[in-house]
Amino acid sequence: MSGISVFLLLALVAGQATAAKRVALVIGNDSYQTSPKLQNARNDARAVAGALSEIGFTLSGGQAHLDVSRGDLLRLVRDFTGSLSSDDIALFYFAGHGVAGGGENWLLPVNDGEIRFQEDVPDYAVSAQSVLQRLEVRGGGINLVILDACRNNPLPDRRRSVGATRGLQRMQAPFGSFIVYAAGLGEAALDGRGSNGLFTQELLTRIRTPGLRVDDLFTQVRNAVRSASGSQQTPWSESSLPDVFYLVPGAQPPALAAAPALDPRLAEEAAFKAAQAANSVEGWQIFQRRYPNSAYAATAEIQLAALTRPRPQPQPTQPQSRPQLQTPSQAPAVAATGWAAKDCPDCPEMVKIPGRNYSMGKFEVTFDEWDACHAAGGCSKRPDDEGWGRGRRPVINVSWEQVTQQYIPWLNHKTGKTYRLPTEEEWEHAARAGTTTEYWWGNDIGRNRANCLTCGSQWDSLGVAPVGSFAANPWGLHDVHGNVREWTQGCSERHCGRRVIRAGSWSDLPADLRAASRRESTPRAATMGLGFRLARTD
């Protein structure tokens, strides 16, 4: 199959599986707008859905989902993972195109018309790692991930260095996980002789076998694929499973049936060592949920306290003087180092940046502020809010060209001021607010400090939050990490045919929210995760 099939299973260990529900989300994409159309992806999805139904899985949405868009893919994953408990057996299957770049694997939706270059992928595709992370944060179960992918990335790349590699990236298997790649690095996942891809074809012939351990199942699939392809394709796997798991329970060989169950104390010890190795907030929280009465409970609590304790931040130097515009009656101070003020009722609220000759938007520009431009005839587009609401939510679905050629000229004419997009240096300087850590509050994303895929907020992966829903940085700027990505003046390293985006969005992983994180996109791109914040020359 010239594309990607992803089969992702989370399950409990064999001794606990009998009490768990079995739920599967199955997706197959063939009819791409730009990428080559596929022949077998929808067939693979239908066949896998049928086989899973036969072995006791309930299909999420009642069917295999075919030719889905990015919005639909995000919604399906959100609804699927949101319906699961920590004891459920959850299976995610994706058949379609997939590419790797920037250290991540990306699942391509059928509405891929804007994906022309490698650097476009993060704006219009869905991260495979993010799907795994959403399933993993349930805090229980065994994670089984299988990628059946074309190992050749057909997208050209115009940047000097982006870390892209041939084929998909290897994803680290967290404790309790089993990850399978349908082809080795540099290999291609081949079409089968019939209506299914070679890897899926071999999987379908064995998936119903009772009493076959999941690792033995994929060993058989590996050998069959290698033989059928003349050694051109060899599936590979990485495992950190604590115990055996059977996709279809049944009679086992006598020696296996007589094997003693895993000592719960050993499982607890292994989980504790895994949490120690990860040393992250998420890792210790998972350990606490799984073993609330552990002898290591106090250690876990101490480690969590250390990771979540606010770290001292360097105090920015106080400016020696302040512009006359920013008087206490007109603009109350929002932080020790800056005041906020508006030039008009419909204008963005601006914060003076200490020691610099510019101000930055206290918030990202909102739908209310953009709609005022549209009502006045300055902006031709009334952007879609994706059903999340307008008002004080950050405006989305606006391009760099629409911002710089319509909204900013209208605002400058209205106020007589010099508004503009910030440079990259100005944006990062203001976002850091004198700090040197990954995020202005520290090096760990923490909980409920921002809106992203796994930030622990009520809006995670659901869409944009109203501006100001999270605490401001030391200089009074809100949402510099997460919610929506933000346009800047910055150009790509080679030319200005592409513009630089900073921050991260509600659909990004925490790593994409770091103050140093940057992306590029075409000036005409307008997506549901992309907005902007203004600068003003003072």
C-alpha positions as CSV (number, residue, x, y, z in Angstrom):
1,M,0.0,0.0,0.0
2,S,1.5,3.4,-1.0
3,G,0.5,5.1,2.2
4,I,0.2,4.4,5.9
5,S,-1.9,2.1,8.1
6,V,-1.8,2.7,11.8
7,F,-3.2,0.2,14.2
8,L,-3.0,1.4,17.8
9,L,-4.2,-0.8,20.7
10,L,-4.4,0.0,24.4
11,A,-5.2,-3.0,26.5
12,L,-4.9,-4.3,30.0
13,V,-2.7,-7.2,30.9
14,A,-4.2,-10.6,30.3
15,G,-5.3,-11.2,33.9
16,Q,-7.4,-8.0,33.9
17,A,-8.7,-7.9,30.4
18,T,-11.9,-9.8,31.0
19,A,-13.4,-6.8,32.9
20,A,-12.5,-4.2,30.2
21,K,-14.6,-2.9,27.3
22,R,-13.3,-3.3,23.8
23,V,-13.6,-0.2,21.6
24,A,-12.0,0.5,18.2
25,L,-11.7,3.6,16.0
26,V,-11.1,2.6,12.4
27,I,-10.2,5.2,9.7
28,G,-9.2,4.7,6.0
29,N,-8.3,7.5,3.6
30,D,-8.0,6.9,-0.2
31,S,-9.3,10.0,-2.0
32,Y,-6.7,12.7,-1.4
33,Q,-6.9,16.1,-3.0
34,T,-3.2,16.4,-3.7
35,S,-1.3,13.3,-2.6
36,P,-1.5,10.3,-4.8
37,K,-4.8,8.5,-4.4
38,L,-4.6,5.1,-2.7
39,Q,-6.2,1.8,-3.8
40,N,-6.4,-0.2,-0.6
41,A,-6.7,2.1,2.4
42,R,-10.5,2.1,2.6
43,N,-10.6,-1.7,1.8
44,D,-8.1,-2.2,4.6
45,A,-10.2,-0.2,7.1
46,R,-13.4,-2.0,6.2
47,A,-11.8,-5.4,6.5
48,V,-10.1,-4.6,9.8
49,A,-13.3,-3.1,11.2
50,G,-15.1,-6.3,10.2
51,A,-12.5,-8.5,11.9
52,L,-12.5,-6.5,15.0
53,S,-16.3,-6.7,15.3
54,E,-16.0,-10.5,15.0
55,I,-13.6,-10.7,17.9
56,G,-15.7,-8.5,20.3
57,F,-14.8,-4.9,19.6
58,T,-17.4,-2.2,19.4
59,L,-16.6,0.3,16.6
60,S,-16.5,3.9,17.7
61,G,-19.2,5.7,15.6
62,G,-20.6,2.3,14.6
63,Q,-18.5,1.9,11.5
64,A,-15.2,2.4,9.8
65,H,-14.7,6.1,8.9
66,L,-13.6,6.6,5.3
67,D,-11.9,9.7,3.7
68,V,-11.9,11.9,6.7
69,S,-10.8,15.6,6.9
70,R,-8.3,17.0,9.4
71,G,-11.2,18.4,11.5
72,D,-13.1,15.1,11.4
73,L,-9.9,13.2,12.3
74,L,-9.3,15.4,15.4
75,R,-12.9,15.2,16.4
76,L,-13.0,11.4,16.0
77,V,-9.9,10.9,18.0
78,R,-11.1,13.3,20.7
79,D,-14.5,11.6,21.0
80,F,-13.0,8.1,20.9
81,T,-10.4,8.8,23.6
82,G,-12.8,10.8,25.7
83,S,-15.2,7.9,25.9
84,L,-12.6,5.5,27.4
85,S,-11.8,4.5,31.0
86,S,-8.4,3.4,32.2
87,D,-9.5,-0.3,32.1
88,D,-10.9,-0.3,28.5
89,I,-9.2,-2.0,25.6
90,A,-8.9,0.7,22.9
91,L,-7.8,0.1,19.4
92,F,-7.0,2.9,16.8
93,Y,-6.5,2.0,13.2
94,F,-5.6,4.5,10.4
95,A,-5.0,3.6,6.8
96,G,-3.8,6.4,4.5
97,H,-0.8,8.6,3.7
98,G,1.7,9.3,6.4
99,V,5.0,11.3,6.4
100,A,7.7,12.0,8.9
101,G,9.5,15.3,9.7
102,G,10.8,17.4,12.5
103,G,11.0,14.3,14.8
104,E,7.3,13.4,14.4
105,N,5.1,11.1,12.3
106,W,2.1,12.8,10.7
107,L,-1.2,11.2,9.5
108,L,-2.5,13.0,6.4
109,P,-6.3,13.8,6.1
110,V,-7.9,13.8,2.6
111,N,-8.1,17.6,2.5
112,D,-4.4,17.9,2.0
113,G,-4.6,20.6,-0.8
114,E,-2.4,23.1,1.2
115,I,0.3,20.5,1.8
116,R,2.8,21.4,-0.9
117,F,6.1,21.1,1.0
118,Q,7.4,19.2,4.0
119,E,7.1,22.3,6.2
120,D,3.4,22.6,5.5
121,V,2.7,19.2,7.2
122,P,2.3,20.3,10.9
123,D,-0.3,22.9,9.9
124,Y,-2.6,20.5,8.0
125,A,-1.9,17.0,9.3
126,V,-2.4,15.2,12.7
127,S,0.5,14.0,14.8
128,A,0.6,10.2,15.4
129,Q,2.5,10.8,18.6
130,S,-0.4,13.0,19.8
131,V,-2.9,10.2,19.3
132,L,-0.7,7.9,21.3
133,Q,-0.3,10.5,24.0
134,R,-4.1,11.0,24.3
135,L,-4.6,7.3,24.8
136,E,-1.6,7.0,27.2
137,V,-2.9,9.8,29.6
138,R,-5.8,7.6,30.6
139,G,-3.2,6.2,33.1
140,G,-3.7,2.5,32.5
141,G,-3.4,-0.3,30.1
142,I,-0.9,-1.6,27.5
143,N,-0.2,0.5,24.4
144,L,0.2,-1.4,21.1
145,V,1.1,0.8,18.1
146,I,1.5,-0.5,14.6
147,L,2.5,1.7,11.6
148,D,2.0,0.2,8.1
149,A,3.6,3.0,6.1
150,C,5.2,3.9,2.8
151,R,8.8,4.7,3.8
152,N,9.3,7.3,1.0
153,N,8.3,10.9,1.8
154,P,7.2,12.4,-1.5
155,L,7.1,16.1,-0.3
156,P,9.8,18.5,-1.3
157,D,11.5,20.5,1.4
158,R,12.8,24.0,0.8
159,R,14.6,24.5,4.1
160,R,18.3,23.9,4.7
161,S,17.8,21.6,7.7
162,V,14.6,20.3,9.3
163,G,15.6,16.9,10.6
164,A,13.4,15.1,8.1
165,T,14.5,11.5,7.5
166,R,13.6,8.8,5.0
167,G,10.5,6.9,6.3
168,L,8.7,7.3,9.6
169,Q,10.4,8.2,12.8
170,R,10.8,5.6,15.6
171,M,8.6,6.5,18.5
172,Q,9.8,5.7,22.0
173,A,7.7,3.0,23.6
174,P,6.7,4.1,27.1
175,F,6.2,1.5,29.9
176,G,3.4,-0.9,28.9
177,S,3.8,-0.3,25.2
178,F,4.4,-2.4,22.1
179,I,5.2,-0.5,18.9
180,V,5.3,-2.2,15.5
181,Y,6.6,-0.7,12.2
182,A,5.3,-2.6,9.1
183,A,8.6,-1.8,7.3
184,G,12.2,-1.2,8.4
185,L,13.9,2.1,8.0
186,G,14.4,2.9,4.3
187,E,11.9,0.2,3.2
188,A,8.5,0.6,1.5
189,A,5.3,-0.9,2.7
190,L,4.2,-2.9,-0.3
191,D,0.8,-3.5,-2.0
192,G,-0.7,-6.9,-1.6
193,R,-1.8,-9.1,-4.5
194,G,-5.5,-8.4,-3.8
195,S,-7.6,-5.7,-2.3
196,N,-5.4,-5.2,0.8
197,G,-1.9,-4.0,1.5
198,L,0.7,-6.7,2.2
199,F,1.0,-6.0,5.9
200,T,-2.7,-5.7,6.6
201,Q,-3.4,-8.8,4.4
202,E,-1.1,-10.9,6.6
203,L,-2.6,-9.3,9.8
204,L,-6.1,-10.2,8.7
205,T,-5.3,-13.8,8.2
206,R,-4.1,-14.1,11.9
207,I,-6.0,-11.6,13.9
208,R,-8.9,-14.0,14.7
209,T,-6.6,-16.8,16.0
210,P,-7.5,-17.7,19.6
211,G,-4.8,-18.1,22.3
212,L,-2.1,-16.3,20.2
213,R,0.0,-13.9,22.2
214,V,0.1,-10.5,20.6
215,D,3.9,-10.6,20.3
216,D,3.7,-14.0,18.6
217,L,1.0,-12.7,16.3
218,F,3.2,-10.0,15.0
219,T,6.2,-12.3,14.8
220,Q,4.2,-14.4,12.4
221,V,3.1,-11.4,10.5
222,R,6.7,-10.2,10.2
223,N,7.9,-13.5,8.9
224,A,5.1,-13.8,6.4
225,V,5.6,-10.2,5.1
226,R,9.3,-10.7,4.8
227,S,8.8,-14.0,2.9
228,A,6.1,-12.6,0.6
229,S,8.1,-9.5,-0.3
230,G,11.4,-11.4,-1.0
231,S,13.0,-9.7,2.0
232,Q,12.1,-6.2,0.6
233,Q,9.9,-5.5,3.6
234,T,10.6,-6.5,7.2
235,P,8.3,-5.3,10.0
236,W,10.0,-4.3,13.2
237,S,8.9,-3.8,16.8
238,E,9.9,-2.3,20.2
239,S,8.4,-3.6,23.4
240,S,8.1,-2.6,27.1
241,L,5.1,-4.9,28.0
242,P,5.0,-6.0,31.6
243,D,3.0,-9.2,30.8
244,V,1.5,-11.3,28.0
245,F,-1.6,-10.1,26.2
246,Y,-4.0,-12.1,23.9
247,L,-6.0,-10.2,21.3
248,V,-8.4,-13.3,21.2
249,P,-8.3,-15.3,24.4
250,G,-8.4,-19.0,24.0
251,A,-6.7,-22.3,24.7
252,Q,-2.9,-21.8,25.2
253,P,-0.1,-24.3,25.0
254,P,0.3,-26.2,28.3
255,A,3.6,-24.6,29.3
256,L,2.2,-21.2,28.7
257,A,-1.1,-21.9,30.5
258,A,0.9,-23.1,33.5
259,A,3.1,-20.1,33.7
260,P,2.8,-18.2,36.9
261,A,1.1,-14.8,36.9
262,L,3.3,-11.7,37.1
263,D,3.9,-10.8,40.7
264,P,2.0,-7.5,41.4
265,R,5.0,-6.3,43.4
266,L,7.3,-6.7,40.4
267,A,4.8,-4.8,38.2
268,E,4.7,-2.0,40.8
269,E,8.5,-1.9,41.0
270,A,8.8,-1.8,37.2
271,A,6.2,1.1,37.0
272,F,8.1,3.0,39.7
273,K,11.4,2.6,37.9
274,A,9.8,3.8,34.7
275,A,8.4,6.9,36.5
276,Q,11.9,7.5,37.9
277,A,13.4,7.3,34.4
278,A,10.8,9.6,32.9
279,N,10.8,12.0,35.9
280,S,7.9,14.0,34.4
281,V,4.7,15.3,35.9
282,E,2.7,13.0,33.7
283,G,4.8,9.9,34.6
284,W,4.5,10.4,38.3
285,Q,0.7,11.1,38.0
286,I,0.2,7.9,36.1
287,F,2.1,6.0,38.8
288,Q,0.0,7.6,41.5
289,R,-3.3,6.7,39.8
290,R,-2.2,3.1,39.1
291,Y,-0.7,2.5,42.6
292,P,-2.4,4.9,45.1
293,N,-1.4,2.7,48.1
294,S,2.1,2.0,47.0
295,A,5.0,2.0,49.4
296,Y,6.5,4.5,47.0
297,A,3.6,6.9,47.2
298,A,5.5,9.4,49.4
299,T,8.4,9.4,46.9
300,A,6.0,10.0,44.0
301,E,4.4,12.9,45.9
302,I,7.7,14.5,46.7
303,Q,8.9,14.2,43.1
304,L,5.6,15.7,41.8
305,A,5.9,18.6,44.3
306,A,9.5,19.3,43.1
307,L,8.4,19.2,39.4
308,T,5.4,21.5,39.9
309,R,6.9,24.0,42.3
310,P,7.2,27.5,40.7
311,R,10.8,28.3,40.0
312,P,12.3,31.7,40.7
313,Q,12.4,33.9,37.6
314,P,14.9,36.7,36.9
315,Q,13.2,40.1,37.5
316,P,13.3,42.3,34.5
317,T,14.9,45.7,34.9
318,Q,12.4,48.5,35.7
319,P,12.2,51.0,32.9
320,Q,13.4,54.5,33.9
321,S,10.4,56.3,32.3
322,R,7.0,55.5,30.9
323,P,5.2,56.9,27.9
324,Q,2.7,59.7,28.9
325,L,-0.1,57.7,27.2
326,Q,-0.1,55.1,29.9
327,T,-1.4,56.9,32.9
328,P,-3.0,55.0,35.8
329,S,-6.5,56.3,35.0
330,Q,-6.3,55.2,31.4
331,A,-4.3,52.0,31.7
332,P,-4.1,50.1,35.0
333,A,-0.9,48.2,35.4
334,V,-1.1,44.5,34.7
335,A,2.4,43.6,35.8
336,A,5.2,45.2,37.7
337,T,7.0,46.1,34.4
338,G,4.2,47.2,32.0
339,W,0.8,48.9,31.6
340,A,-2.0,48.0,29.2
341,A,-3.9,50.6,27.1
342,K,-6.2,50.8,24.1
343,D,-6.1,53.4,21.3
344,C,-9.8,52.9,20.6
345,P,-12.8,50.8,21.9
346,D,-12.3,48.2,19.2
347,C,-8.5,48.2,19.3
348,P,-6.4,45.5,20.8
349,E,-5.1,46.2,24.3
350,M,-1.4,46.8,24.2
351,V,1.3,46.3,26.9
352,K,4.5,48.4,26.9
353,I,7.6,46.1,26.7
354,P,10.2,47.3,29.3
355,G,13.3,49.0,27.9
356,R,12.1,48.7,24.3
357,N,10.4,51.0,21.8
358,Y,7.4,48.8,21.1
359,S,4.3,47.5,22.8
360,M,2.8,44.0,22.3
361,G,-0.8,42.9,22.4
362,K,-1.9,41.8,25.8
363,F,-4.0,39.1,24.1
364,E,-4.1,37.6,20.6
365,V,-6.4,39.6,18.4
366,T,-10.0,38.5,19.0
367,F,-13.0,37.8,16.8
368,D,-14.6,41.0,18.2
369,E,-11.7,43.1,17.0
370,W,-11.5,41.5,13.6
371,D,-15.3,41.7,13.1
372,A,-15.1,45.4,13.8
373,C,-12.7,45.7,10.8
374,H,-15.1,43.6,8.7
375,A,-18.1,45.7,9.7
376,A,-16.2,48.8,8.7
377,G,-15.3,47.5,5.3
378,G,-11.6,47.2,6.1
379,C,-11.4,43.4,6.1
380,S,-13.1,41.5,3.3
381,K,-13.3,38.1,5.1
382,R,-15.5,37.1,8.0
383,P,-13.5,34.1,9.2
384,D,-15.1,30.8,10.3
385,D,-15.1,30.2,14.0
386,E,-15.5,26.4,13.6
387,G,-18.5,26.4,15.8
388,W,-16.5,27.4,18.9
389,G,-17.9,30.9,19.2
390,R,-16.6,34.4,18.4
391,G,-16.4,37.3,20.8
392,R,-13.4,37.1,23.0
393,R,-11.9,34.0,21.4
394,P,-8.8,34.6,19.3
395,V,-9.6,35.1,15.6
396,I,-8.6,32.0,13.5
397,N,-8.6,31.1,9.8
398,V,-6.9,34.3,8.8
399,S,-3.8,34.4,6.6
400,W,-0.7,36.4,6.9
401,E,-1.7,38.3,3.7
402,Q,-5.2,39.2,5.2
403,V,-3.6,40.4,8.4
404,T,-0.9,42.6,6.8
405,Q,-2.9,43.8,3.8
406,Q,-6.3,44.4,5.4
407,Y,-6.5,44.4,9.2
408,I,-3.3,46.3,10.0
409,P,-3.8,49.1,7.4
410,W,-7.3,49.6,8.6
411,L,-6.2,49.8,12.2
412,N,-3.4,52.2,11.4
413,H,-5.7,54.5,9.5
414,K,-8.3,54.4,12.3
415,T,-5.8,55.2,15.1
416,G,-2.9,57.1,13.4
417,K,-0.6,54.6,15.1
418,T,2.0,52.2,13.7
419,Y,0.7,48.7,14.3
420,R,2.4,45.7,12.8
421,L,3.3,42.1,13.3
422,P,6.2,41.6,15.7
423,T,9.6,40.4,14.5
424,E,10.7,37.0,15.7
425,E,13.1,38.6,18.1
426,E,10.4,40.9,19.5
427,W,7.9,38.1,19.9
428,E,10.3,35.8,21.8
429,H,11.7,38.6,23.9
430,A,8.1,39.6,25.0
431,A,7.0,36.0,25.4
432,R,9.9,35.1,27.7
433,A,9.5,38.3,29.7
434,G,13.0,38.1,31.1
435,T,13.0,34.3,31.8
436,T,15.2,31.7,30.3
437,T,13.2,28.6,30.7
438,E,11.2,26.6,28.1
439,Y,8.0,28.3,29.2
440,W,7.8,31.5,31.1
441,W,6.8,29.6,34.3
442,G,9.5,26.9,34.1
443,N,10.7,23.9,32.1
444,D,7.7,21.6,32.6
445,I,4.3,22.3,31.0
446,G,2.6,21.6,34.3
447,R,-1.2,21.4,34.5
448,N,-3.8,23.9,33.3
449,R,-1.3,26.6,32.4
450,A,-2.1,26.7,28.7
451,N,-4.4,25.2,26.1
452,C,-2.8,22.4,24.0
453,L,-3.3,18.8,23.2
454,T,-2.3,17.5,26.7
455,C,-1.9,20.6,28.9
456,G,-4.5,19.6,31.4
457,S,-7.0,22.4,30.7
458,Q,-10.8,22.1,30.0
459,W,-10.1,23.1,26.4
460,D,-7.4,20.6,25.6
461,S,-7.8,19.4,21.9
462,L,-11.3,20.8,21.8
463,G,-10.6,24.2,20.2
464,V,-9.7,27.7,21.2
465,A,-10.2,29.1,24.6
466,P,-11.3,32.8,25.3
467,V,-8.3,35.0,25.5
468,G,-7.0,35.6,29.1
469,S,-8.2,32.2,30.3
470,F,-4.7,31.5,31.7
471,A,-2.3,33.6,33.8
472,A,-0.3,36.3,32.2
473,N,3.5,36.2,32.0
474,P,5.6,38.6,34.2
475,W,5.1,41.4,31.7
476,G,1.3,41.0,31.4
477,L,1.0,39.0,28.2
478,H,-1.5,36.2,28.1
479,D,-1.4,32.9,26.0
480,V,2.1,33.3,24.7
481,H,2.2,29.5,25.0
482,G,-0.7,27.6,23.3
483,N,-4.3,28.4,22.3
484,V,-3.4,29.6,18.7
485,R,-0.1,29.8,16.8
486,E,0.8,33.4,15.9
487,W,2.0,35.0,12.7
488,T,5.2,37.1,12.8
489,Q,7.1,39.3,10.3
490,G,9.8,36.6,10.1
491,C,10.7,35.0,6.8
492,S,12.1,31.6,6.2
493,E,15.8,31.2,6.1
494,R,16.0,31.3,2.3
495,H,13.2,33.7,1.2
496,C,10.1,35.5,2.2
497,G,7.8,33.2,0.3
498,R,7.2,31.6,3.7
499,R,6.5,33.3,7.0
500,V,7.4,32.3,10.5
501,I,4.9,31.2,13.1
502,R,5.6,31.2,16.8
503,A,3.9,29.8,19.9
504,G,1.7,26.6,19.7
505,S,-2.0,25.9,19.4
506,W,-4.8,23.9,21.1
507,S,-4.0,20.9,18.8
508,D,-0.2,20.9,19.4
509,L,1.9,18.9,21.8
510,P,3.6,20.7,24.8
511,A,7.0,20.7,23.0
512,D,5.5,22.9,20.3
513,L,4.6,25.5,22.8
514,R,8.1,26.3,23.9
515,A,9.3,29.9,23.7
516,A,11.9,28.8,21.2
517,S,9.6,26.8,19.0
518,R,9.1,28.1,15.4
519,R,7.4,27.0,12.2
520,E,6.9,28.3,8.7
521,S,3.9,28.5,6.5
522,T,2.8,30.0,3.2
523,P,1.4,33.6,3.6
524,R,-1.9,32.4,2.2
525,A,-2.4,29.7,4.8
526,A,-5.5,30.1,7.0
527,T,-6.1,27.3,9.6
528,M,-8.2,26.7,12.7
529,G,-5.0,26.7,14.8
530,L,-3.5,30.0,13.5
531,G,-4.1,33.6,14.7
532,F,-1.9,36.6,15.5
533,R,-0.8,39.2,18.1
534,L,0.1,42.7,17.2
535,A,3.1,44.9,18.0
536,R,3.0,48.7,17.9
537,T,6.0,51.0,17.4
538,D,6.0,53.6,20.2
